[in-house]
């Protein structure tokens, strides 16, 4: 049905976590209602009304090739589509239900996207909800009745088995795990059956089984101890298209998210929500293209990175923002300062536990002057008074060893044991 991948197989989650940047696509019947992806649940829209809505589904402006080209222009390396969201409308040809795009408009969007992704050298994954608000028995029925549970779980397993058997993709991105844990979903059994069909398939852990990578949602927090991870973030405040949501992230914000992923050796999966006809909102296009242009000239700050450790006294964190200019990443002996907050023609970085050998500004390659004193403070000077680029120039600093930063809340490091940076619990909700 679909073309074979020309990408080297992803052997494990560590391979996946090196991809760094991917595109998430939330598209379904909810897109026609223009009020977000949870509209069926939030407004208690009955299945009959959703079936009537499906008669309007044409996806006439859903162009998989153009979407993949946008991902390439953005510097992304993989793409994940909602093959079925919680509303249970399948964007592919399936024998498990007539509530699918092929039945209503003779479009198999899963196949179209896989073909386009393979053509453009992208890895491809399928988001698939375990929950199902449309068919009976549903998850609520399954909670209340053992026979309903058996039917519901059998239907769920059969549906994902059919998807994996019929389509060639790299990542199965589970979601919609309410109301069960791994035992309730029979997650280990589910994964084992799917791996027999497609041995190289990678899983996230949202069916309750141990996955190949973890998926923090709407925050970029590298797990401790480290394991392969991917932070999924949406470009505004909704995953599915909402016509009233204009709270778009700026290109600089996306760059900062990418740096957070890189400093934690993880990925950013950035979501777009196509309109009901399948077209991509212009704001999404402009943001992705702007970040792609930056990545083309400064993207080495994101590639082949190591966990960047800076310590705030005795508490170790993996973060990259202990600098007045912007986030930092590390690769080998190189420190990258991504200057999203350009301030002046000179500035300093305290607590750098490495000797600086040279520095230059990217993308120009212009040499930057510096001086370093005995207390591990390095000051860079002779920089332009204003940022030389519209987004975020990068200072590449060559060190004599893998750089780390150690600092504290005082003006020097105490010579005696001392409390962590936050000795009292924070009263700020995170």
N, C-alpha and C positions, 0 to 999 in steps of 0.2 A: 504493500500500500504506500509506504513512504520510502524515501531514498535513504541509503546507508550513510552513516556519519563518516566524515573524513577527519574528524578531530581524534586525537589520541585518546583512548579510553581513560576515564577518570577511575583510577584504581581504588581510591579510598577518599575519605573526607579530607585528608591533608591535601591531596591533589585539588579537590574542589575549592578549598579555602585559599588557594593561590590565584583563583580566577579574579578575585578582588571586586568585580563590578558586574551586576546583572540587571536586567529589566524584568519587572513584574507587570503582568497585564491582568487587571480585574475587569472582566467583560461578561455580561450575561443579560438575562431579561430585565434585571433591575436597572440596567443602563438606560432602558427606554423610559423608565419612570423618573429618572434624573434626580433621585433623592438618596443615593447611596446604596451600597450592596446589601444592607440589612433591612431594606424597606419592607419586604414581605413579612418579616418577623415583627418589626417595630410598629407596623400599622395593621398587623393581623389580616393581611390580604389573603382570602381563601384560595385554595388550589384552582377552583373553577375560574376565578378571575385571572389567575396567572396563565391558565391554558388559553383564555381568550386573548391575553396580551401576546402570547406566543404567535398568534396569527399575524401580528404586526412585525415580527422579527424577520428582517431581511439581511442584515449585516452588509448592505450593499456598498458601504465605504470601508469595510474591514479589508485592508490590503496587507496580507502577511509579508509580502516582499518589501513594501515600503516601511513597515514596522521594523523589520530586521535591518534595513538600511539605516533607519534612525538609530537603532541600537549600535550599529557599527560606527556611525558618526559620533555617537556619544562616548565611544571608547569602551563599550560593554563587551563582555565575552560570553554571556549566556542569557537565556530568555526563558521565562516561566509564564505559562498561560493558565488561567482558571478553566480547566476542562469541565469542571462542574462545581459550582458554588453551592451553598446550603439550600438554595431554592430548588436544586436538583435538575435544572435545565442543562442538559449535556450539549456541549458545543462540538459534537462529533456523531458519527453514525454508530448506533448501538442497538443491540437486540434486547437490552435489558428494559427499555422503556421507549414509548413513542414520544416522550417529552424531550425532544432533541432537535437540534438545528437542521439535521438532514431531513427529518420528517416535515418540518415547516417551511424550509427554504432551500433544500437540497445543497446545503453548505456544510462541509466537514472542516471546521476551522482548526481543529487539532492537526489534521493531516496537512492542511495548507501551511500552518505555521512550522511544522516539522520540516516540510520540504524546503521552505524559504530559509529556515535556520541552517540546514545542512548546506544549502547553496552558498551561504555567506560565512560559513565556518564558525557558527555559533553552537555552543552546547545548548541543549534544550531540556526543559523540565515541564512536568505537568502538575499543577496544583489540583488536588482532588479532595472534595469534602467528604468526610465520613458521615456527617449529619445529612438529613434529608427532610425538609419541611413539606414536601409535596405529596409523596407517596404514603400509603397506609399499609401496614402499621408504621408509624413514625417513631422517633426516639422517645417521646412521652408515652406512647402506647407500650413500647418495649420496657420502659421502667416499671410499668404497672402490671404487666402480664408476661409470664414465662413463655407462652407460645408465641406471643407477639415479638418478644426478644429474639427467639430462635429464627423467626422469619426475617426480622430486621437485619440481624447479623449475617445470615446466609445471603441476603440480597446485597449487602455492602461488600462482602468478600467476593461474590460473583462479579459485581460491577468492576472492582479494581483489577481482578484477574483478567477480565475481558479487555480492559484498557491496556494493560501491560502486554497482553498477548498480541493485540492488533496493531500497536504503534511502537515505533523504535525511538525511544527517548532515554535520556541519561539520568534524570532525577525525578523521583516521585515525592511531591511536596504535599504531605497530608495536612488537613486542617479540619475544623469542625468536630473536635473530639468530645464535645458535650454529648451525653452525660457520663461517659465511661472512662475508666483508666485503662491501662494496658491489658489487664485481665478481661475487662468487659468487652473490649474491642477484639480480644484474642489476637493482639498485635504481633506477638512473636510468631504465631502460626501464620498470620497474614503475610509477614515479610518472608518467611521461609517458602511459602507457596509461590510468591512473586519472584524470588531469587531463582527458583527452579526454572521459571519461564525466561528470565532475563538476568543472568548471573552478575553482570556489571552494574546493575541498577543501584543508585544511591538513594537513601531514605532520610527524611528528617524524622524526629522522634515524636511527632504529634499524634501517633496512634498508640502511644504509651509504651512502645517497644524502644529498645536502645537504637538510636539512629546513627547515621554516619556523620552528622553535623547537627549542631543545635541552632535554634532560630529565635533569638530575642526579637520581639515585635515592638516597633516604635521607640526603641532605644538601642544604643550601640554599646553594649557592655560585653567585653571579652570575658568568657567564663574563666574562673580560677578554681582549680588548676586548669591550664589551657586545654582546650579541645577544639577541633575544627568548628567554626561558627560562621553565621551569616546574619547580620542585622537587616531586618526587612522594614523599610520606611516608605511612607507614601509622600507624594510631592505636595499635597495640601493636607486637608483634614479628613478626607474620605478615601477609601480604596476604590469603590465604584464611583462612576460619574455622578456628581451633584452640581446642578447648574448654578446654585447659589454660593458655592465654595470658591472664593478667590484668595484664600490664604496660602499662596504659593511660596514654597521655599525659594530663596534666591540661589543663583549659581554658586555664590560663596558658601552658603550653607551646605549645599551638596558636596562641595570640595572639602569642607570641614568634616562631613560625615565619612567621606572616602579616606581622609587622613586618619580618622578614628579607627576605621576598619584596618588600615594598613599598619598602624602602630600596635594593633592587637592581633595581627596576622589572621584577619578574617575578611569577609566579603560584605559589601553593601548591595542589597537587592532593592532597587528603587522602583516604586510602583507608578504606573500611569493608568488612568481610567478612561477608556474610550467612550465617546458618546454613544447613544442608542444605535446610530447608523454604522458604528465601527470606526468613525474618524477620530483622530487624536486631537485633543484640545491644543490650540496653538501655543498656549503658555507652556505646556509640557514640552512641546517640540523645541521652543526657544531655549528653555532652561537646559535640556539635555544637550542640545547642540553647543551651547556656550561652554558647558563643562567639558564636552568632547574636545573643543578647540584648546582649552587649557590643558587637558590631559595629553594631547598630542605633543605639546611643547615642554611640559613639566611633569609628565606622568611617571618619570623614573622614581620620583619620591614615593610612589605607591607600590612599586614592583619589587619582588624578592625581599621583602622587608622582614626584619626580626622583631620579636617582642621588644618594644622600647620600654625599659624600666626606668622610672624615676621614683625615688623614695622620699616621702615626706616624713623625715625623721625615721621612726622605726616601723612605719606602715608602708609596705610595698604595694604599688599599684602599677598597672600597665595602661598608661595613658600618654597622650602626646601634646598636652597643652600647657606645660609649665614654662611658658615663654610669653613675653609681652606682645609678640608680633603675630602669633598664631600657632597652630598645632605643629608637632614635630614627629618625624619618623626616622627609623634607623635601618640601614642595610650594611652589614659588615662594619667597616670602619668609617662609614659615611653617615653624617647626621644631616637631615633635611629639615629646614625651617620653612614651613609653608606660610607665607606672610599675608594672611587674610586681613590683618589689621596693621597696615603700614602706618608708622607713626613719625619717623624722623630719619635724618641722615646718619644717625649713630644710635646704638643701643647695646645693652649688655645682657648676657645670660650667665646667671650664677649657678654654681654647683656642678659644672661639667667635669666629670671624672675622666678626662682624656686630654691629651695635648693636641691642640689644633696645629695642623701643618700648613693648610691653605684653605681658601674659601672663594667661591665664585657665585655670581647671581645668574639664575636661570629665568628665562630661556636665553638671555644674551650671551652668557659665558664670561661676562666681565669680572675680572679679579676684584675681590673685596679685601680691604685692609683690616687688620685686627691686631689686638694686643691681649695677652693673657697674663694674669698675675698669679701669685702663689696660692691664693685661696680659691682657686678653680673658677674664677670669674673671667669670662672672655668678653671683650667689647669690640664690636664691629663698627667701622666708621668709613667715611668717604662715600656713603650710599647716596643715591638721589634723594632730594628732600620730599619728593612725591613718588608714589608708586609708578614704576615704568610700564606697568601693564594694567589693564582694566580690572582683572580679577586678582590673582595671587601669585606674584613672583616667588621663586623658591631660592633660598640660600642653601647651597650645597657646601658642607663643611667636611673637609678631609681630616681625620684624626689618626693618632698613632695606635689606636686600639678601638674595639667596639665601644661607642660612647654610651654613658649612662649619666643621669642627673640625680644628685642627692642634695636635698635642701630642707629647710625647716621654716618655722614661722618667725624666727628671730633673724637678726642681721648678721649672725655668724653661726657656724655649727658648734654646739656645746662640746666641751671636751670630757663631759661626764655623761652617764646614761640619762636619757631624757624621754618624756612622754611622746606619744605620736602627735601628729599635726592637729588632730581633733581629739583632745583628751576627754571631752565631754560628749555625750550623745547629741546628735543634731536634732533640733526640733523642726527642721525643714522637711516636709514630705517630699519624697523623691518619686 
